[in-house]
Amino acid sequence: MAASSYDEALARLLVHECGFSNHPSDPGGPTNWGITIFDARAYWKKDATAADVRDMPVEVAKDIYRSKYWGAMRCDELPAGIDYAAFDYGVNSGIGRSGRVLRRVIGLTGETSAITDEVIATANRCNAAVVIDAICDERLAFLQGLRTWPTFGNGWGRRVREVRAAALAMTRTAPLKRGSTTEDELASKIIDAMRARRYQIDSDEGHLNIVYVEGMNVDGTANDNAPNQFNDLRAVIRFVGGKPVIAGAWEGTTEPSRRWTQDPMNPKGAARIAFGQYTAWQAGMHHDHEALVQVAPVTVHRDLDKDYRRDGDARHTGLFGINQHWGYDLPRNDLGNSSAGCLVGRTRAGHRAFMALVKTDKRYLADRNHRFTTTVLPAAAVLGATVADREGEPAMRRSRKVGLGAAIAAAAGTVAHWSDGHPLITIGAVVLAALLGLYIIRHHKSGD
C-alpha cells in the first residue's frame, strides 16, 4: 500500500477510537483517540494524568500511530489490505500480538513478533484476501476469549467485521482486468463522459465517485447489453495526484430482471433508472444486508410494454426503493429475482468490498448521514458511438432496421397503388406493411 494511504487507514481507525473513555473494565485505563494513558506516558508525557489524556490533541495521537504502530510494523511495505488489518489489530491488541499472528498466518515459524524482510517478502507473495481473513478470524477468536467480551463484545465484533470488509476492499477483491482499455484510461474516459454532461465530479482527496456503466464489462470493453444479465459495470473512482483512478470495479446491473419485467411490482411497468446523476443514497440496510438505500428522488422509465428498453416509456420521478445491494451470487447470465430496478452488484463478496470502500469517503466519515451521489451512463457515452447505444444496439444497426421498416411500408404502398385493386386493398396493404415494420423495429433487442 502506498504511504499516502496511511491517512485512509487512520481515518477508519479513528472512527472506532474516537473520544475519551475511562471504563472501569478496560485494563487500558484512561484512553483518548485510542491512546491509553500508558502509551501517552511512553510516547508523549512521562507523567501524563487522566486529565492530560482527556485533553490530548488528536494530532498527538496521529503522530503516535504513525511512528509507534504503522511505522513499527512496516505497514508501508505490506500488501494493500494486510497492512490495514495488521495495523488496526496492533492498535486494538498490541503490535506484539498482531505481528505474531501475521507471521503465523503467512506460514513463518517462531514466536517473535518482528516484521522482518522475510515477513515483507512472504506477505507480498501470499493471497492478500486469504491472509486478511485469517488475521480477522484469529483476532475475533482472541477477543471472544477475553473476560471482558461480555462488556465490550458487541463493539469489538462490529469493529472486526468492518475492518475485514475494508481490508478486503483495499485488495481490490474484484479488480478491473487488464484488457484493451487500461484502468487509468477507463477512469479518464468515464470522468470525461461525466464532464461532457456537466455532472458533478468529486476530485478532492478522500472523495469518491460511484458510477455504473450500462453495457460495459469489468475489463472496460463493451458488450451487447442483453437483458437479464449482470453485464454492467459498477465502479468507484477516486483522484490521486489530480488524476482519476479506478478504486474498485465489479459486475453489476442497472436493469430489472426478466422475472420483474414480465411480472412487475408496479402496474405501470418495471422501473429502469434513467441515465443521469443523482444524489439520492445513504448507507443503510436492504433486507438482510448493508447497502446504499434510496432516500431522495430518482427518475425511472416504466417498461409497460415489457420490451427491455427505455424508448417511448413513461418517465416518473420519486422514491421507488432503487437501492444499491448485492445480487446473491447469482450466475452472470440470469438476474433471477435480484433486481426489480435496483443497482445491483452480482456477488456478496464484491458488494461487501464496494460498501467498505464507499464508506471510506471522507464525507461519510465526517457525517454518517452523508448522501452518496451516483452516476449512470451508457457504454456509448464512455467508449464512443461505435459501441452499443443506450439501449444496447449499435446505432447504425438500429437505423438500418428503422429504414427497413420504412422501406417495407413504402414498397407495399407503391405496389398496391399501381395495382388495379380497390382503394381499401391499398390502405390495407400499407397498414399491414407498417405494422410489420414496427414489429421489426420494436423487437430487435429482445430477439423476437
N, C-alpha and C positions, 0 to 999 in steps of 0.2 A: 504494500500500500504506500502511496506517495506520502511524504512527510506532511503535506498540507492537509491530508485527510484526518490528521490528529484533531483538528478543530471539530470535524463532524463527530468523531468518536467521543470527544469530550462533551459536546453539546448533548448527545444522547445520555452519557453518564450523569450529567448534572440534572437531567430530568428525574433520575432516581435518587440522586444525592443532594437534593435541594433543601435548604433551610436548616435551622438549628434544632437539635434534639438532645435530650438527656434522659433517655428511658432507663428506669432502674434495672430492667432485664438485659440491657445492652452492655456487654463487657467492655465496649469501646469507650464508655463514659460520654462526657460532653462531646458532641460532634457537630460540625458545620460544614456544609458543602461536601460531606463525606469524609472530611479530615478529622480524625479523632484527636483528643487532647494529647495523646501520646505522640502522634505524628506532628502535631503543632509544636510540641516541645522539642522534638528531634530535629525538625527542619525549619522552624520559624522562630519561636521564642522559647528559650530553655525553661523559663519559669511561667509559661502561659497558664492562665487560670480559665475557669469556665466562662467568665465574663469576656476574656480575650478571645476565646474560641467563638463565642456568640457574635462578637464584633469583627471577626476576621473577614477582610475583604475577599471577594471571590477571586481576584487576581492572585492572591497568595495561594489559594487552593489550586488554581490553574498551574502556577509555577511548580508546586509540589508534584502534581500529577505528571507534568511534562518530564521532570528530571528523575523523580524517585519511583515512578511507576512505568510510564510509557518508555522513557529512555532506558531505565534499568533493565527492562525486559526486551530491549532492542526491537520494539514493535515496528519501527520504520523498515526493518529488514524482513519482517514476517509477511506471508502472503495476505492479500486482502481478505478480510473476514476473520481469519485466525488471529490477526493482531488485535482486533476489537474484542473478540471473545476472551482472549487471554488477558487483555488489559482490564476489562470490566471484572473478571474473576479475581484478578490480583488486587483490585481496589476493594472488593467486597470481602475477600477471604485471605488476603496476603499474597504478595508476589512469590513467596516461597512455595506455597501450595500450588498456585497457578503454574509456576514453572515446572514443578514436578509432574503435574498432571499433563502438561503439554508434552514433556519428554516421553512420558509413558504412552500416550495415545498415538504418538508417531513412531513408536517401536524402539525407543532407546532405553537402555537398562541403567540401573543405578538410582540412588536416592537423592542425588544432587538436584538442585533447582536451577542451576546456572544455564542461561541461554547462550550457548557456545556457538562457534562457527558450524559445528556439526549439527546442532539443532536447527540453525537457519537453513543450511543446505538440505537437510532431510525434510523439513517442513515445506520447503519450496518444491519438493518432488512429490508430495502427497496430494491426494484429492482433498481440497480445502473443505468441501461440504462434509465429507466424512469426519474430518478432524474436528470441525465445529460441533457437529452432533455429539461426538464422543466427549468433548470438553463439557458441553452443556449437560449431557446425561450424568457425567461424574459429579459435576457441580451440584445438580439438583439432588442427587443421592446423598452427597455430603451434607447439604443443608437440612435435608429431611431427617438426618440422624442427630442433629443438634437438639439439646434440651430446650432451646428457645424457639424451635419450629412452631409449636402451638401459638406462640405470641406473634412471631414475625413471618410465619409461613406463607400467608396469602400474598404479602408484598414480595417476598423472595421468589415465590413461584412465578408470579407475574413478570418479575424482572428477568428471570432466566428465559421465559418464553419470548419476551420482547428482544432480548439480546440475541437469542438463537435466530430469530427471524431476520433481524437487522444484519447480523453477521453473514447469513446466507445470501442476503441481498447484495452485500458487498462483493461476494464472489461472482456475481452475475450468474446465478444458478442456470438461467436460460439465456446465454449470451447471443448477441447478434452474430450470425455466421458470416464468415468472410466469403463474399461472392463477387459478382460483377460490380457491386456497389459497396465500398468500404463503409465502416461505421462513421468515420468523420465526414465522408461525402454525403451519406444519407442524412446525418444530423443537419448538415448545412442545407441540403435540399428541402428538408421539412421546414426548417426555420425560414428559408427563402419563400416557401409557399405561404407560410403564415404572414410573413411581412408583406407579400404581394396583396394579401387580403386585408391588410391593416389590422390584424389580430394582435392582441396583447402578447408580448414576448418577455418572459421573466429571465433577464440576464444577470441579475445581481447574484453575488456569491451566496451559495446556500439555498437559492431558489430553484424550483424545478418546474418543468413544463410537461404536462401529461397530454399525449397525443395518440389518437387512433387513426390509422390509415387503412381505409377500406379497400380490399383487393390487393393487399401487399403481404408478401411472405416475410418471415423474420430475417431473411438474408437481404432484404431490401429490394427484391425483384417483384414484378407484378404477376398476378395470376388472373384467372378468368372470372373471379368474384362469383363463383357458382353459389347458389343459395344453400342454406342448411349446412354450412361448413365453417370450421374455425380457420378461415383463410384471410383474416385481417390482422394488422399489426397493432399491438398495444406497446407503446414506447414511453420512456421517461427520458427527457433531455435536460442536461444541466450545462452551464457555461463554465469553462476552465480557461483562465487567461484570456477571456474575451471571446473564446471560440466555443461553439456548441459541440457537445459530445453525447453519445448515447450512454446513459447511465444504466439502462435496463431495457430489454425487449422480449416480448412474449407473444405466443399465438393467442388470438382472440377473435371476437366477433362483435360487430356493431349492429347486427341484424337479428330479427326474431327467427326462431326455428320453424321448420315445416309444421311441427305439431301446433304451435300457437298462431301460425299464419292461417292454417286451414280451419282451426277452431279457436278464434281469437277470444280473449277475455272481454274485450270491448266490442259491442255490436257494430261499431263504426269501422272495425278492422284492426289488425295488429299494428303496433307502433314501430315505425322505423325512424330513428332520430335523424333530423335534418342536418346536413353538413353545416358546420359553423363552429363557433366557440361559445362556451357557456361557463359562467362562474356559479356553479349550482350544486356542489357536493361537499359534504362534511364526513369525517371519519365516524363510522357507526357500525351497526350490525345489519346484515342481510340474512334473515332467518337464523342459522346457527353459526355464522362466521363473520369475521370483521370485513368491512367493505367500505367503499365510498358511497354514501347514501344521498339521493337527490333531496335537496332542501329548497331549491329555487327553480323557477320555470325553465323548461327547455321546449324546443319546437320539434314536433314529430309529424311524419306523414302517416296517414291511416290507410293501410293496404286493403281497402274494402274489396277490390276485385281479385285479391289473392294472386297477384302476378309477380310477387317478389321484387317490385320496382317502386320507385317514388313518383315517376312521371304521372301527372294527372291526378294524383291522390290529394285528398283534402288535408290541409295543414292545421294543426291545433297546437296551442302553446299553453303549458300548465305544468302541474305536478302529477306525474304519471308513475312514480316509483321506478324511474330509469336509473337503477343502481349500477355500480361497478363491482362485480363479485366474481366468484370462481365458477368454472364450468364442470366441476365434479369429475375431472379426469376422463371425460367422455372422449371417444375417438375423434380424430380430426375431421372426418367426413360425415359426422352426424351430431347436430346440436341437441338432439333429444328434447328434453323438457327444460333445458338450462336457460333459455332466453326467450322471453316474451317481448323483447325490445330493449333489454339492458345491454350494457357494455361489459362483455364477459371475457375473462382470461380463461384459457382452456383448463389448466391444471391447478390443483390445490397448492402445490409447492411454488409454482410460478406466481400465483396470486399472493401467497404469503410474502414472497420476496418483493412483489410490487407494493404491497401495503407497508412493509417495513421501510422500503425506500422512500415512498412519498411522505412518510411520517418523519423523515429526516429534514424535510423542508423547514428552514428557519422560521418561517411564518407560522407553521403548525407548532413548532417547539415553543414559540412565544405565546400562542393562543390556540388552545385545543378546539375552539370553535371556528378555526380558520376555514374559509370556503375555498375549495380547490377549483381551479379553472381547468377545463378540458377542451381540447380541440379535436374535431372530427373532420378528416379530409378524405377525398377520393385519391386513389393512387395516381390518377392522371394529373392531379394538381401538383404532385411531388415529382413525378418522373416525366411528365410531358404528355402531349396529345397522342403519341404513338402507342400508348398503352390503353388499358381499359378505361372507358369514361366512367362517370359516376354511377351508372347502372350496370357496369361490368362488361360492356361490349365496345370494341373499337368503334370510334365514331364513323370511320369510313364504312365499316360493315353495316352499321345501322343505317347510314344514309342510302346505302345500296338497297337495303330492304324496304325503306320508305319509297325509294324510286321504283322498286319492283312492284309494290302495291299500286302505286300511281300508274305505272305502265299497263298493268293488267286492266285497271279500270278504263283507261283511255282506249286501249285496244278493243276491249269489248264494246265500248260505246261506238267506236268507229265502225266495227263490223255490223253491229245492229243497225246503225244509221244507214249504211249503204245497202242493207238487205231490203227486201220489199215487205218485211214483216210489219205487223201492226205497231203503232207507237207504244202500246203497252209492253210489247215484247222488247222494244228498245229500252224502255225505262227499267224493265225487269232485269235485262242483261247488265245494265250499268250498275244497278243496286247490288246484284249478285257479285259482280266483279269487285265492287268497292268493299263489300263485306269480306271477300276472300283476301283482299289486300290488307284490310285492317287486321284480320286474323293473323296474317304473317307478321305484321309489324308488332302486334301486341304480345305474341307468344314466342318470340325469338329467344328470350333469355331462359324461359322455363323448359325449353327443348320440346314443347308440344308440336 
